[in-house]
Amino acid sequence: MTGNNEDNCCSRESEQLHVAIIGSGSGAFACAIKAAENGARVTMIEGADIIGGCCVNVGCVPSKILIRAAQLAHQQRENPFDGIENNPPKISRSLLMAQQISRVEEFRSAKYQRILDNNRALTLLKGYARFKDENTLFVKKSEGTEEEVHADRILIATGSAPTIPPIKGLADTPYWTSTEALFEEELPDSLIVIGSSVVAIEIAQAYARLGSNVTILARHTLLYAEDPLLGEKLSECFEKEDIRVLNNMQANEISHDGNSFSLNTNEGILKADKLLVSTGRHANTVQLGLENVGVETDKSGAILVNNKMETSTANIYAAGDCSNMPQFVYVAAAAGSRAGINMTGGKARLDLSTMPAVIFTDPQVATVGLTEGQAVTEGYEVITRVLDMENVPRALANFETDGFIKLVAEKPTGKILGAQILAHEGGEIIQSAALAIHNNMTVADLAGQLFPYLTMVEGLKLCAQTFSKDVKELSCCAG
């Protein structure tokens, strides 16, 4: 009798769709949950010691803790209100680091391990995966043994790793990547940051606010790929905080004497106690054996996917930073979820045309849709307006008027095409702009909406109003 039950169980299992997922980050878990909801059994394969991927462990979560702590330290040292005395903050980097680790562990336990423990359809296999064929993976375990995993559908969600530039001498020095910078126990007196995009500038400002003397080396300018006004105005904000920004600067040789770094640059020698190299990330795909299954990648190794997360090979999908999608955790999760749907018979697509993005400097950089340059390149006849934050009542009340809101619209119709924001709490503004673009609103539509007073997001309405009037001539809350 028992034998018959076992035979029936094995039969049901063999009939059940089997999904294998390489990775255990946000995209991987989103796919696993969705596939399991749709009746599949799921095997997640993870080679690292811990699950959860970049965001929770060495990315979004610990970085935002560091950034917030640095912001509070900065406000204690220098606040805009006459009636509140400034005082130098007492900072223990080791205590802050311990608190970061504790909160990371809480997140990982609640959002990843608990799901694995409570969902019987999910199984975790520890080891590094490599393709044998379109439906089979070799998984090499830590003890050296190898297991074969056969699956009906396979998702690649292996994330990314820091890209290290080929600078002479760099490899022989104890430089930081973002991981070391986030969890360093001691605060350096001086820090040089090579890089001028998201991660580089977030960590640079955080360390400056905690008390380090920070210099940023930008190969071009800050945020070179964004609307030029964003980098220009953010650089001015950094200069107010004594963060040195060196544009069009490159290091051609780097050395370390046991105590400090020396960088030979196109403008002379620079020295610092610590060096952060943050020049982008690349897809973790080299060891997967993609050539064995014909999965196409771009020149950097990122897997090419369509809007259904399908690769060039049937039944193999990809999501997150290992693919050619934007490297944001919420994009990875959305892609993973849609992959899980499509692996189990659905037809879900991911539309990134109104994807908002936030850089957590202070003021924050927030964008959605097309820049003015992109819109022109795509053939639009455009009209734009820039509203300085000194025209936003809440910014005035906060005594935080750095930055601006820029709206890009199609000139014949007034349809909103994009928004670029530099503002304190700018990340809390951008989603309203994203919804406006998603719903094909015009600047007149946006200008006619009711926005609560006093809020930062009211700046969107005011910027929209500038397409037809001078907001300086309006009273407060003018409709």
Secondary structure, DSSP 8 states (H G I E B T S, - for coil): -HHHHHHHHHHHHHHS-EEEEE--SHHHHHHHHHHHHTT-EEEEEE-SSSSSHHHHHHSHHHHHHHHHHHHHHHHHH--S-TTS--------HHHHHHHHHHHHHHHHIIIIIHHHHH-TTEEEEESEEEEEETTEEEEE-TTS-EEEEE-SEEEE---EEE-----BTGGGS--B-HHHHHT-SS--SEEEEE--SHHHHHHHHHHHHHT-EEEEE-SSSTTTTS-HHHHHHHHHHHHHTT-EEETT--EEEEEE-SS-EEEEETTEEEEESEEEE---EEES-GGG-GGGTT--B-TTS-B---TT-B-SSTTEEE-GGGBTS---HHHHHHHHHHHHHHHTT-------TT--EEE-SSSEEEEEE--HHHHHHTT--EEEEEEEGGGSHHHHHHT----EEEEEEETTT-BEEEEEEEETTGGGTHHHHHHHHHTT-BHHHHHTS---SS-TTHHHHHHHHTTTS-GGGS-TT--
